[in-house]
């Protein structure tokens, strides 16, 4: 048994959510998905360890959940959208997660986003037909 | 007969819903992003489509990872929004058109698009936020809306080329519906962004701008990229932009570009609004 290789495997700093990730992290994603229900969020908050046991979330995955270690969860294969269901209500934005993944602060992450759009107005003007207010 | 009047693209990022709910559209951070929707809103007001087919992806509200359909069509009378885990108040339910949906389902399957049909389908921010950005928030929505969900979350996801072909099949399906109605196709998601990994924060403005122009004038250019290439250039979550090709494929070959608006960053994303009109109308 072997996981197939993909053209995207060598994209740096990137964890494509594919069958391998989905398979290995199924239980933790199922737990995270359950947070769509308010009653489940309350049940988790009352006893996080028992809630992990209920979903069969064990070992390092359980540690990541109990520590709210979003970086660990991501690297272990948790899906970013499912992880957001745990992070966002607890005050950790997707930008906070993105910053932590590369060891920078959230303001530094936001500065990186802004740098990506440097000269946007000039670039839009070079092309025809873009709305400009 | 039913007619497709055109297509509109929109990002569907969650923060847009929050900004609308908190009435932040004219705040400095949001102003340019939302102002760029006005010509699209005016175009919709002018042409008054009866129904929108909203091409979007579910982010873990209706579908869990136990079953992941590649393409799924809502075939219900209504579609409800619900809590995605963030404890936000859901918006009002959307009215669909079950007879129309089942016609579309039959005609897509006849053309060998073996889609998943859904008689219950909760719609998340991916569906809701483009409608809110284009129409505002309503207790009773001013347009019928049907969800067409594309899996762009768990790979393997369909190719860009497949999305374009689905759009072409969708055009035939809509145009063979016997009732007179005006349909608009919304292609949502994107543009370039990556939320995860050490590469999070990637936005590729030049690729986004080229994509916007080519989606209008030469969709095959975008359809020829592999998913690995798109993720490499435009980020893992940038792959959402392939859903725009479903919209584009449903239009005539030569369309009128009514409106083109790009802004970045909004949240983590490059955001594009295109309004493409079928000129045979």
Interface residues (C-beta under 8 A of the other chain):
Chain A: X6 X7 X8 X11 X12 X13 X14 X15 X16 X17 X18 X19 X22 X26 X29 X30 X32 X33 X35 X36 X37 X38 X41 X74 X79 X80 X81 X82 X84 X85 X86 X88 X89 X94 X95 X97 X98 X99 X101 X102 X109 X112 X113 X114 X116 X117 X120 X123 X124 X127 X129 X130 X131 X133
Chain B: X32 X35 X36 X39 X59 X60 X61 X64 X65 X66 X82 X83 X84 X85 X86 X87 X153 X154 X155 X156 X194 X195 X196 X197 X198 X199 X200 X201 X202 X203 X204 X205 X206 X209 X213 X226 X227 X228 X229 X231 X232 X236 X237 X257 X259 X260 X261 X262 X263 X264 X265 X267 X268 X270 X273
